[in-house]
Amino acid sequence: MKLNKTGKILVSIGVISWIVIGLLFFNSDKIDAETTPNQTNIYKKIELFVEVFNKLRVNYVDDVDIDELIESSIKGMLEDMDPHTVYFTADDFERFTTDTKGEFGGLGISIDKKGDYITVVSPIEGTPAYRMGIHSGDKIVKIDGEDIVGMALDEGIKRMRGDKGTKVVIGILRPGVDEELEFEIIRDIIKIKSVPYAFKMDNGIGYIRIRHFNAHVTEELREKLDELESEGIRGLLIDLRFNPGGLLTEAVNTVNEFIGKNKRIVFTKGRNPQANSELFTRYNRIRTGYPVVVLINEASASASEIFAGSLQDWDRGLVVGKTSFGKGSVQRLFPLSGGNGIKITTAKYYINSGRCIHKDINDELLKDERVKNGDLSQEEIKEIREKAEEENKKEIYYTQSGRVVYGGGGITPDIEIKQSLISDLGIEFRRKNIFFNYSVNYMLENEDSITEDFEVDETIIDDFLEYAKNEGIEMEQTEVDSSFRWIKNSIESNIIAKKFDDVASYKIAIREDTQLQEALALFDHFISTEEMFVYLEGIEEK
């Protein structure tokens, strides 16, 4: 239906009227009369916006996509905000809330893009894909009859997810099998594990890796802690490296496992008084009897920083590794009409000692056009961040017992432990998926001979290196010699992953994780929390 001039004017007036009415009567987000901009000016600006919108819609030389125009306007409005204030389309909003909840309807496979193919890294035990016999290394080439070779990973994930009980048919190319295989799989609810690894190590130390703080993390952590304590552990290492954070409430609940109730963990401060809050622990469960070490790195952010900093503030854990990322702003999700949504930064949070975790330099880098366009290398970005940290003098704060800790953004570890870097040859092996592809081929010929104590010998290493050369990897013998242990370990962990599971593979992989091994070695110096801090004092005096 086409509108005449009068009709267009009426549409404009109608749109403006509804916006104005909304501003007048929907005051739940209003702060106060003094801080709210002049409303008359707001109405004039909105009227101007609608006027420009209609002029474009009616007069622009090409057809105007109205939805795209409006969404671009919204995104433009957010450009002056921090990079964590984001508008979501309906699809993006659903995906974001799914990740936060930690569950979705799907098949139960971990996948990655390898070349043109969406490839199964591993099926998740107990899921529909696992029960149907999907294998690590399977290449997904069709979804519901449509060829997906070359499809983006996100699009492939979107098509395989769906409501519980619905059907999806996938076509697979399997190494060693000539014809394409077809699987009809009924989707089920898939829970994303927040605690993928938890086990007692040979030296009696319990190890727990927390991947993110989703809605199930406290329940998972509690279950794993109960199991480890029943086995008898003399210490606990909690690995938060590369943990991007998650739910604030879950950070508080997980800390509660170690320090008891009525302890302030975090408080938030924002422009709107409604954003100001304090969060305390609520339960009187305290896990004592062993020292706790928390391992962080530059990619530990948000909720993981609250967890690490709180155990530090309340003198329950020793924090080691590298200074964390410094993402200390609070976002709130607001659903919008049409299934869309917006995530708005409403406050910054501070842990009990008064330290603000947030580093402003991170926001500046995320908005830097050089970073967006890929004009800066990771090393250059790291140098900019380190320079900003040097210029930003670290303020002194105190833990509950009076120990000195440092502000300035992020969590500064009590003991710094660096991570050794992978060699250029190792990076090239990973970039071209040499370990993954070799292990798939090795399994085809040797599956029956692989046991849990499988060990790579020189014959296998020589075979692997020959395979790598055939795949276009150029290498000098000196490069191989300097990375020999790491190469051997990577081959073993990848082959074990194909035969058994991720946990068995991970136990092998961390043998060559120098940062983790150095953190574990700390437990040789103390057997209690009290001795742990005495040991720390001795290091600081030196």
C-alpha positions in Angstrom: 0.0 0.0 0.0 1.4 3.4 -1.0 0.8 6.5 1.2 0.1 9.9 -0.2 1.8 13.0 1.2 -0.8 13.5 3.9 -0.6 9.9 4.9 3.2 10.1 5.3 2.9 13.2 7.5 0.3 11.3 9.6 2.7 8.4 9.9 5.5 10.7 11.0 3.2 12.5 13.6 2.0 9.1 14.8 5.6 7.8 15.3 6.6 10.9 17.1 3.5 10.9 19.3 4.1 7.4 20.5 7.8 8.1 21.3 6.8 11.3 23.2 4.0 9.5 25.1 6.6 6.8 26.0 9.0 9.4 27.3 6.2 11.1 29.3 4.7 8.1 30.9 7.3 5.3 31.0 9.5 6.7 33.7 11.0 3.5 35.2 14.4 4.4 33.8 14.3 8.0 34.8 16.9 9.0 37.3 15.9 12.5 38.6 14.9 15.9 37.3 18.4 17.4 37.7 20.2 14.7 35.7 17.6 14.2 33.0 18.3 16.3 29.8 15.8 19.0 28.9 12.8 17.0 27.7 11.7 19.6 25.2 15.1 19.3 23.5 14.7 15.5 23.5 11.4 15.7 21.7 12.9 18.1 19.1 15.8 15.7 18.4 13.5 12.7 18.1 11.3 14.7 15.7 14.4 15.6 13.7 15.4 11.9 13.6 12.0 10.8 12.3 12.0 13.6 9.7 15.4 12.5 8.3 14.3 8.9 8.3 11.2 9.7 6.3 13.1 11.9 3.9 15.5 9.1 3.2 12.7 6.5 2.9 10.8 8.6 0.3 13.5 10.4 -1.6 16.7 8.3 -1.6 17.9 7.2 -5.1 17.8 3.5 -4.4 15.4 1.3 -2.4 15.9 1.7 1.3 15.9 -1.3 3.5 13.9 0.1 6.4 14.9 -2.6 9.0 18.6 -2.2 8.1 18.3 1.6 8.3 16.7 1.5 11.8 19.2 -1.0 13.1 22.1 1.0 11.7 20.7 4.1 13.5 20.5 2.2 16.8 24.1 0.9 16.4 25.3 4.4 15.5 23.6 5.7 18.7 25.7 3.2 20.7 29.0 4.1 19.1 29.8 6.7 21.8 29.1 4.2 24.6 31.6 1.7 25.9 32.2 -1.4 23.7 30.2 -3.6 26.1 26.9 -1.7 25.4 25.6 -3.7 22.5 22.3 -4.0 20.5 21.3 -7.5 19.6 19.1 -8.6 16.7 16.6 -11.3 17.7 19.0 -14.1 16.5 22.0 -12.7 18.3 20.0 -12.0 21.4 18.8 -15.6 21.5 22.3 -16.9 21.0 23.7 -14.7 23.8 21.1 -15.7 26.3 21.7 -19.3 25.4 25.4 -19.0 26.1 24.6 -17.4 29.5 22.1 -20.1 30.5 24.6 -22.8 29.6 22.1 -25.0 27.8 20.5 -25.3 24.4 18.7 -27.7 22.1 21.2 -29.4 19.9 23.2 -32.5 18.9 26.0 -32.6 21.4 29.1 -32.1 19.4 32.1 -29.8 19.8 32.9 -28.5 16.3 35.5 -26.2 14.6 36.1 -24.9 11.1 39.1 -26.7 9.5 39.6 -25.5 6.0 36.3 -25.5 4.1 34.8 -28.1 6.5 32.9 -27.8 9.7 34.6 -30.7 11.5 33.7 -32.6 14.7 36.3 -32.1 17.3 34.6 -34.4 19.7 31.1 -35.7 20.5 29.9 -34.9 24.0 29.3 -38.1 26.1 25.7 -38.9 26.7 24.3 -36.7 24.0 22.3 -37.6 20.8 25.4 -37.3 18.6 27.4 -39.5 20.9 24.7 -42.2 20.9 24.4 -42.1 17.1 28.1 -42.8 16.7 29.4 -39.4 15.5 33.3 -39.5 15.5 36.0 -37.0 16.1 37.3 -36.0 12.7 33.9 -36.4 10.9 33.4 -33.6 8.3 29.8 -32.3 8.2 29.0 -31.6 4.5 25.2 -31.4 4.6 22.5 -30.3 6.9 18.9 -31.3 6.0 20.1 -32.0 2.5 21.8 -28.7 1.9 25.5 -28.6 1.0 27.3 -26.6 3.7 30.9 -26.9 2.5 32.4 -23.5 3.0 29.7 -22.3 5.3 30.6 -20.1 8.2 30.9 -21.9 11.6 28.3 -19.7 13.3 25.8 -20.4 10.5 26.4 -24.1 10.8 25.9 -24.0 14.6 22.7 -22.1 14.1 21.3 -24.7 11.7 22.1 -27.6 13.9 20.6 -26.1 17.0 16.9 -26.2 17.5 14.1 -27.2 19.9 14.3 -30.4 21.9 12.6 -33.3 20.1 13.0 -31.9 16.6 14.9 -33.7 13.9 18.0 -32.8 11.8 19.7 -34.9 9.1 23.4 -34.4 8.7 25.7 -35.7 6.0 29.2 -36.7 7.0 32.5 -37.5 5.3 34.5 -39.8 7.5 38.2 -40.5 7.1 38.7 -44.0 5.7 35.1 -44.3 4.5 34.5 -43.8 0.8 30.8 -42.9 0.7 29.0 -40.0 2.5 27.3 -41.1 5.7 23.8 -39.8 6.7 22.6 -39.5 10.3 19.1 -38.6 11.4 19.5 -37.1 14.9 16.8 -36.0 17.3 17.8 -32.8 19.2 18.0 -32.8 23.0 18.9 -30.2 25.6 22.7 -29.9 25.8 24.2 -28.5 28.9 27.5 -26.6 28.5 30.0 -27.7 31.2 31.4 -24.9 33.2 33.8 -27.3 35.0 35.1 -29.5 32.2 38.1 -30.9 34.2 38.3 -31.9 37.8 40.6 -34.7 39.1 43.2 -35.6 41.7 46.7 -35.4 40.4 49.5 -37.9 41.2 51.0 -35.5 43.8 47.7 -35.4 45.8 46.7 -32.0 44.6 43.1 -31.5 43.4 42.8 -29.7 40.0 39.7 -27.9 38.8 39.4 -26.0 35.6 36.5 -23.5 35.5 35.8 -22.5 31.9 33.1 -19.9 32.5 30.6 -18.8 35.1 27.2 -19.8 33.6 24.0 -20.7 35.5 25.2 -24.2 36.4 28.7 -23.5 37.6 28.1 -23.5 41.4 26.3 -26.8 41.1 29.1 -28.3 39.0 31.8 -26.9 41.2 30.2 -28.2 44.4 29.8 -31.7 42.9 33.4 -31.8 41.8 34.7 -30.5 45.2 32.7 -33.2 47.0 34.3 -35.8 44.8 37.8 -34.6 45.3 37.4 -34.2 49.1 36.1 -37.7 49.3 39.3 -38.9 47.5 41.4 -36.9 50.0 43.4 -34.0 48.6 46.3 -32.0 50.3 45.7 -28.9 48.2 43.5 -27.4 45.5 44.5 -25.6 42.3 41.7 -23.7 40.6 42.5 -22.8 37.0 40.8 -19.7 35.7 43.0 -19.0 32.7 41.1 -17.9 29.6 37.9 -17.7 31.6 35.9 -14.8 30.2 33.5 -14.5 33.1 29.7 -14.9 33.2 27.1 -14.3 35.8 27.9 -12.1 38.7 25.7 -14.0 41.1 27.5 -17.3 40.2 30.8 -15.7 41.0 29.5 -14.8 44.5 28.0 -18.3 45.0 31.2 -20.1 44.0 33.3 -17.9 46.4 30.8 -18.9 49.1 32.0 -22.4 48.9 35.3 -21.3 50.5 34.6 -18.4 52.9 31.2 -18.9 54.6 28.2 -16.5 54.9 27.7 -12.8 55.4 31.0 -11.9 53.7 30.8 -9.0 51.2 32.2 -10.1 47.9 31.4 -7.3 45.5 29.7 -3.9 45.4 28.6 -2.0 42.3 28.5 1.7 41.7 26.7 3.4 38.7 25.2 6.7 37.7 21.7 5.4 38.4 21.3 4.7 42.1 19.3 1.6 41.1 22.6 0.1 39.8 24.3 0.4 43.2 24.3 -2.8 45.2 26.3 -5.0 47.5 26.5 -8.8 47.2 27.2 -11.0 50.2 27.7 -14.7 50.7 24.6 -16.4 52.0 25.5 -19.9 53.2 27.7 -21.2 56.0 29.4 -23.9 54.1 33.2 -23.5 54.3 35.6 -25.9 52.7 38.7 -25.8 54.8 41.5 -28.3 55.5 43.6 -27.6 52.5 45.3 -24.6 50.9 43.9 -23.1 47.7 45.9 -21.6 44.8 44.1 -19.8 42.0 45.8 -19.6 38.6 44.9 -16.6 36.3 46.3 -15.0 33.2 45.7 -12.0 30.9 42.5 -13.6 29.5 40.9 -14.1 32.9 38.0 -11.6 33.0 34.9 -10.3 34.8 33.4 -13.0 37.1 36.6 -15.0 37.1 38.4 -11.8 38.4 35.8 -11.4 41.1 36.3 -15.1 42.2 40.1 -14.8 42.3 40.2 -11.3 43.9 37.7 -12.4 46.5 39.7 -15.4 47.6 42.6 -13.0 47.8 40.7 -10.4 49.7 39.4 -12.8 52.3 42.8 -14.6 52.6 41.5 -18.0 51.5 43.5 -18.4 48.4 46.9 -17.5 46.9 46.5 -16.0 43.4 49.3 -16.8 40.9 50.0 -16.3 37.2 49.7 -13.0 35.3 47.6 -9.9 36.0 44.1 -10.5 34.8 42.3 -8.7 31.9 40.5 -6.0 33.9 36.8 -6.3 32.8 35.1 -4.8 35.8 31.9 -3.2 34.3 28.4 -4.5 34.9 26.0 -5.1 32.1 22.3 -5.6 32.3 20.2 -7.3 29.6 17.0 -5.6 28.4 14.7 -7.5 26.2 13.2 -5.3 23.4 10.2 -5.8 21.1 10.5 -8.3 18.2 12.8 -10.6 20.2 15.6 -8.1 20.0 17.6 -7.0 23.0 20.2 -4.6 24.3 23.1 -5.1 26.8 23.9 -1.8 28.7 26.8 -1.1 31.0 25.1 0.1 34.2 27.9 0.2 36.7 31.4 -0.8 37.7 32.1 -3.4 40.3 34.5 -3.3 43.2 35.7 -6.3 45.3 35.6 -6.2 49.1 39.0 -4.5 49.6 37.8 -1.6 47.5 39.7 -2.4 44.3 38.0 -1.6 41.0 38.8 -4.4 38.6 38.1 -2.4 35.4 40.9 -1.2 33.1 39.7 1.7 30.9 42.5 0.9 28.4 40.7 -2.3 27.3 37.6 -0.3 26.3 39.7 2.2 24.4 41.5 -0.7 22.5 38.2 -2.4 21.7 37.0 0.8 20.0 40.3 1.6 18.4 39.9 1.5 14.6 43.4 0.0 14.2 42.3 -2.9 16.4 39.0 -3.3 14.6 40.7 -3.3 11.2 43.4 -5.7 12.2 46.2 -3.1 11.7 47.8 -3.8 15.1 49.4 -7.1 15.9 48.8 -8.9 19.2 52.3 -7.9 20.3 51.6 -4.2 19.6 48.3 -4.4 21.5 50.1 -6.0 24.4 52.7 -3.2 24.4 50.0 -0.5 24.4 48.2 -2.2 27.3 51.5 -2.6 29.3 52.5 1.0 28.7 49.1 2.2 30.1 49.5 0.0 33.1 53.0 1.4 33.8 51.6 5.0 33.6 48.7 4.0 35.9 50.2 3.8 39.3 48.9 0.8 41.2 47.1 1.8 44.4 47.6 -0.1 47.6 44.7 -1.9 49.3 44.6 -4.4 52.1 43.1 -7.9 52.5 41.0 -8.9 55.6 44.2 -9.8 57.5 46.1 -6.7 56.4 48.1 -8.1 53.5 49.0 -5.6 50.8 47.2 -6.1 47.4 47.2 -3.8 44.4 44.5 -1.9 42.4 44.9 -0.3 39.1 42.7 -2.7 37.2 42.6 -6.4 36.9 43.8 -8.7 39.7 47.5 -8.6 40.4 48.7 -12.1 41.4 50.5 -12.7 44.7 53.2 -14.6 42.8 53.8 -13.9 39.1 54.3 -17.0 36.9 54.9 -16.5 33.2 53.7 -18.9 30.5 56.3 -20.2 28.1 55.4 -19.5 24.5 54.8 -22.0 21.7 57.5 -22.0 19.1 56.8 -20.7 15.6 56.9 -24.3 14.4 54.3 -25.3 17.0 52.1 -22.4 15.9 52.3 -23.6 12.3 51.4 -27.2 13.3 48.3 -25.9 15.1 47.3 -23.4 12.4 47.3 -26.2 9.8 45.6 -28.7 12.1 48.5 -31.1 11.7 48.1 -32.7 15.2 44.4 -33.2 14.8 44.5 -34.6 11.2 47.4 -36.9 11.9 45.7 -38.4 15.0 42.6 -39.1 13.0 44.6 -40.9 10.4 46.6 -42.8 13.0 43.4 -44.0 14.7 42.2 -45.6 11.5 45.2 -47.9 11.4 46.0 -48.4 15.1 42.9 -48.0 17.2 43.1 -51.4 18.8 46.6 -51.0 20.0 46.0 -47.7 21.8 45.6 -48.0 25.6 45.3 -45.3 28.3 49.0 -45.6 29.0 49.8 -45.1 25.3 53.1 -43.4 24.7 54.5 -41.9 21.5 57.9 -43.4 20.4 60.5 -42.1 17.9 58.9 -44.1 15.1 55.6 -42.3 15.5 57.3 -38.9 15.8 59.3 -39.6 12.6 56.0 -40.6 10.9 54.3 -37.4 12.2 57.1 -35.2 10.9 57.0 -36.8 7.5 53.3 -36.3 7.4 53.8 -32.6 8.4 56.3 -32.1 5.6 53.8 -33.7 3.1 51.3 -31.1 4.3 53.6 -28.3 3.4 55.3 -27.6 6.7 58.9 -26.5 6.3 61.1 -27.1 9.3 64.7 -27.2 10.4 66.1 -30.0 12.7 67.0 -27.4 15.3 63.4 -26.3 15.5 62.3 -29.9 15.9 64.9 -30.5 18.6 63.9 -27.4 20.7 60.2 -28.4 20.6 60.7 -32.2 20.8 59.0 -32.7 24.2 56.1 -30.5 23.3 55.6 -32.2 19.9 55.7 -35.6 21.5 53.2 -34.5 24.1 50.8 -32.9 21.6 50.8 -36.1 19.5 50.0 -38.2 22.5 47.2 -36.0 23.8 45.5 -35.8 20.4 45.6 -39.5 19.8 44.3 -40.2 23.3 41.4 -37.7 22.7 40.3 -39.7 19.7 40.4 -43.0 21.5 39.1 -42.0 24.9 37.9 -38.6 26.1 38.8 -35.0 26.7 39.8 -35.6 30.3 42.3 -38.3 29.5 43.7 -36.1 26.7 43.9 -33.0 29.0 45.8 -34.9 31.7 48.5 -35.6 29.1 48.4 -32.1 27.6 49.1 -30.2 30.9 52.3 -32.1 31.5 54.0 -29.6 29.2 52.0 -26.6 30.5 54.9 -24.8 32.2 52.8 -22.2 34.0 50.5 -24.8 35.4 53.4 -27.1 36.5 55.1 -24.2 38.3 51.8 -23.4 40.1 51.5 -27.0 41.2 55.1 -27.0 42.5 54.2 -24.3 45.0 52.3 -26.9 47.1 55.6 -28.6 47.9 56.3 -25.6 50.2 53.2 -25.7 52.4 50.4 -28.1 53.6 48.0 -25.6 55.1 46.5 -22.1 54.4 48.5 -20.7 57.3 51.8 -22.1 56.0 50.9 -20.9 52.5 50.8 -17.2 53.6 54.0 -17.7 55.7 55.7 -19.0 52.6 54.4 -15.9 50.7 55.8 -13.6 53.3 59.2 -15.2 52.9 59.2 -14.7 49.2 58.2 -11.0 49.5 61.0 -10.4 52.0 63.5 -11.7 49.5 
